[in-house]
Amino acid sequence: MERIWLAGSFLVVAVTAHAAGQIAVAPAEYREVEQTYSVDGLVEATRQSTVSAQISGRIKEINFDVGSRVSKGQVILRIDERETAQALAGSNAQVLQAQATMQNAKATYERSRQLFEQKFISQAALDKAQADYQVARAQAAASEAGAGQASLEHGYSAVVAPYSGVVAARLVEVGEMVMPGKPLMVGFDPSEMRVVVSVPQYELQDIGVNPKAMVEVPSLNRWVKAVSIIVQPLADARTHSTQVRVYLPANEPGVYPGMFVRAHFVVGKANKLVIPASAVLHRSEVMAVYVVDDGGGVKLRQVRLGETTTDGAVEVLAGLSPGEKVALDPIKAGMKQ
């Protein structure tokens, strides 16, 4: 399937107003347009993640729900921290005990060294005192490491947002028991969106190494110019297609993950007969225009149209000749008929 748009900037049409009824018109004329290859795709967030539990416990507080905007570092939910608080207190007590043991072993070693210098104890006794001191130091270090781990786990009771974004899904309820690895919430950054499409291998050569593309958002009746395009260096063995990622401008309004869109990749240029899309009158499956003659007469004429361009023009396949003028406001023209 091919679509077209006018090369360059927005289509500039020669619009005139007939004296008879002041009907604004524009001519059907040939222009150089860019031919495109079109493929359907879906919008996804460039940055999307699932936040999971890192400790076991019961959910005691949920601060955000689906659709909520969250700033980086905000607490999105809390897990009951009483168990981890007790573990932390126990670890701190073990640290104090290990430090006291180490201080006692150090004092014993210092006394043993003095006694050895005075020839009151043997080398074996000094070696044992030194070994006891080293073991006590190691135990104190291990206790401090354990306390640090307990403190870290205690901090996991408050689940914070890794970046600013929007909550896409909430997977737990207050009072629910969770274990490490349990998904809690899904969020995404709405400022960075991209379109993911699958392009057949035979079309990649026409798209080229530096592809250009426009993204059509039918639900918004809007066209968006791609900021950048990345063709993945990997093909699907089943479909023989390659994934292409089309990146949209930052903070594009109204665009969110899961939306249906169409990506139009430029594959060439051609001269096409075009008219402004606003001149087309749609009646069910029938498309027509009001043709205005030099005398101001208005006649309804059915036309066969091609694809709409990005700048408000549409290709005419049959029904109009170059130079014929069409009314830009078909409703107003119909009232003058």
Summary of the structure (lengths in Angstrom):
residues: 337
radius of gyration: 36.3
end to end distance: 37.1
largest distance: 130.1
contacts: 1012
relative contact order: 0.22
helix: 26%
strand: 42%
